[in-house]
Amino acid sequence: MREARPLIAASPGFVEIEVRPAAERADLYLLRVVWTDIAAHREGFRMSDRYQDWRRLLHGFYEPMPVVEYFGESIV
């Protein structure tokens, strides 16, 4: 992640990233990335050369592949 973080952070529309380990499972993590909008992720980062490098660095760690979901602003 240390090597991959600058790839995503350099993307237009990137706001922040965090990786949190599960409190009760050693094999589970939450990867949360905040973007200014969905297009910044889908059409920006995912269509970029940086994403190909991201995949090369990180996709071997996912089992199974993560589910990507988009969420709105906090309601509280």
FENSULLIN-V793994 format. One line per field, one symbol per residue. ss: DSSP state (~ for helix, > for strand, _ for the rest). phi: phi as a letter, one per 30 degrees, with the letter a starting at -180 (. if undefined). psi: psi as a letter, one per 20 degrees, with the letter a starting at -180 (. if undefined). A space follows every 50 residues. Layout:
ss->???
phi->???
psi->???
This chain:
ss->_~~~~~~~~____>>>>>>>>_______>>>>>>>__~~~~~~~~___~~ ~~~~~~~~~~~_______________
phi->.eddeddddddejdcabbbbdddbbdcbbcccbccdadddddddddccdd dddeeedcddccadeddcbcbdddcb
psi->hhhhghghhippipgrqqppqqhjpijpqpopppqhrhhhgghfgijrhh hhgggghhhiiporqqppqpqaqqj.
